[in-house]
Amino acid sequence: MKKLLHIGKKALVPGFIIIALGIAIIPSLYFYSKYQETKSQLSRTPAGQKEETAKIVALVAKLLVLPAGEEPTLASVTDKEKLKDQPFFAKAENGDKVLIYTEAKKAILYRPSQHIIIEVAAVNLGTPSATVADKTADKKAPSTFVLYNGTDVSGFTKTYEATLKASVVSAVIVDRDNAAKRDYEKSLIVDLTGANSTTVTELAKMLGLEVSTLPAGEIKPAGADFLIILGEDKM
């Protein structure tokens, strides 16, 4: 965690108002699930109170170049104890404001009482792919997949392999084969080990798959975390 940014009015020097965001950005601080949890612990400014949001934006804009063309969500820290386990809020105090830019994927923690920025972080809102990509990258071994072609389109698994690797950077394809049935309408993902219930759900949301047990008649492949059976919906 970077040190607290003491940036007050007296510290502003012409030409240095633009602060390099890299100083305080913590890549992927909020994953999708963590952001959803945090929202319930912050007091969000009602959408109708645009004046309050505009006021805070104007103050923060004197310290930092803000994303253009987007109105942020404004929230307040009302119980710092509930947030203290999150690095972004490590130095937060009750009364601090959070500007959340969904499109620009940035969150800014600002203290009006001192007119300083406490923290700036990257945010991934509504993008479970970021969660999955980082979780799989953090594992001791990459996630391994077997792809079954559940359609009559030749070479479908090879085509989908590129799509999967583009979405899950740590994915390793250990095998590709034809499914026992070739008339699947919906593409499925199966947790082969039974130990990845959270990750399989996130993968399903990200890739547009349906979480399933191994369908009757299909052979369970060995040596992989997940099985993806491709159906007509991915054609």
N, C-alpha and C positions, 0 to 999 in steps of 0.2 A: 504494500500500500504506500502510495506516495505521501509526502508530508502535506499537512494542512496548507492550503493555498491562502496566504494572507494577502489579499489584494483589495486594498481600500481605496477610497477616492484620492487620498494624499499620495498613494503609491503609483497612481496612473501617470505615465509619462507619454506625451504625444508620440505616436508611432509605435507604441508598445501595448496598445489596448487589445490588439489581436493576440490571444494567448495560444500557443501551440497546444492543441488538444492532446497530443501524445504525452504531455507531461503527466496528466492525471487520468488518462483513459485506462481502464482495466478491461481488457478484451473479454467479451462474453460474460460480464459480471452477472447479469440477469439471464438465466435461461428461462424458457417459457414457463415451466412449472413454478419456479421461484418467483417470477413476477406476479403470477396469479395469486400466490400466497401473500406477497408483500402488499398487494392492492387492498386486502382486507385489513391491513394493519396501519394504513394511512388514511387520513381524513381528506377526501377528495373535494375540491371546490366544485359546487354545483355548476352545471353547464351554463346556466343562465347568468352567473356572476362573472361576466367577461371582464368587467372593470378590474376586479382583483387580479385576474390572470394577466391582463394588459399591464397593470402596474408592476408586477413582479418581472415580467418579460422586459419591460423598459429598464428596470434597475440592473438586471443581469446583463442586458445588452451593453451596458457601460463597462462591463468587465470582460466580456467574452463575445466573440462573433457567434451568433446563434443561427441555426438552420433557417433558411428563407422559405417563404411560401407555405408555412405550416403553423397552425395554432396548437401549442402544446397543451397537454393535460397538466393541471396544477394540483398538487397534493401537499398536505402539511404533516409534519411529524408531530404526533400528539402523545405518543408513549414510546420513548426511545428504548425502553427496556425490552420491548417486544421485537425490536429490530437490531439489537446490539450484536447478535451472532452473525450478521451480514456485514462483510467488509465495507461495502459502500456506505453503510450507516454507522461505522465504528466511531466516528467523531461527531455524530449528529446530536443535536439538542432539541428538546421540544420547542416547537415554533419555527423550526427550519422548514424551508419550502423545497419541493421537488418539482422540477419541470421535466416532463416526459415527452419526448418527440418520437412518435411512433414511426413515421416515415423515415426520418433521419437516423433512427435507432440510437438515440442519445438520452441520457438522464443526467440532470444537473442538480446537485444539492447546494442550496443557497441559504445563507443566514442573514435575514433582513436587519436584525439588530446590530450587526457589525458591518453590513454591506460587504460580505466576503463570500467567495465560492469555496465550499468545503470539499466537494468532490465532483468529478465528471467521469462518466462511465459509458461504455458501449452497452446497448440494450438490444435484445432479440425478442420482439413482441410478436406473438402469434406465429412463430416460426419454429416449430418443433424440430425441424431439420437441424437447426444449430445445436439443439440439445443433444440429439442423437450423434451428430458428428463429433462433438467434443467428448461425450461419454464413451463412445467407441474408441476414440483416440487415446483416452486416458486409461483404458483397460490394459492389463499386462500383455494381452495378446489381442490382435484385431478380431472383429466379429467375422465369423466364417459363414458362408452361405452355400447352399445347393439350390440350383434352379431347375425346376421341372417345367417342361412345355406341356401345358394342358390344352393346347389347340392343335389344329392340323396345319399350322403355318410352319414350314421348315425354317430352321435357323432362328427362331424367335428368341430362344434363351441367349444366344450370342448377342443379338441386338439389345436385349434388355440388360445384359451385363454392363454395357457402357453407361446406361442410364443409372443403374444402381450405384456404380462406382463414382459417378458424378455427384450423387446425392449423399452418399456415405463414404467419406474419403478413406476410411480405414477398412472398408469391406474387402474380404478375400473370397473369391469364388473357388470352392474346392472341387466342384463337379457340376456338370450340366447334363440333363438327360430328358427323355420323354416321360410324361406321366402315364400311369396305367390307363387313365381315361383321357380322351382328347377333346372333350366337349365341355370344359369348365367355362362358365359364363363370367364368374367373378374370380379375380385373382386373390390368392390366399397366402398368408404367412403363418408358419408353424414354429413354435418354440420347441426345438427338438430335445433340449436338455431339461426343460421344465424349470430352469433357474433364471430365466430372463423375462419375467412377466412384465416388468415396467418397460424395459427396452423394446420388447416386441410390440407393445401398445404404441409407443412413440414412433417406431418404424412404420407401423401400419398407417398411422395418421399422416406421416410424412410422405409415404410412397403411394397412398391411396389403395391399401390392401385391406383384406378382412382377416382378423385374427381367427385362427381355426386350430382344432386338433388335427392330427393326421387323418385324412379322409380314408374311409374303408376301401381296401383294395390297393392302396398305395404302399410302396415299400419305404420304410424309414431309412434314410441314408445315415451312414455313420461318419463321425469325424467333423461335424459342423454344428454351429449354434442354431441356425435357422434354415428352414426350407421355404422357398417361395415357389408356388405353383401358379404359373401365368395363365390367365383366362382371356376370353374375348374382349373384356373391358380394357385391356392394355394394348390392343391392336390398333 
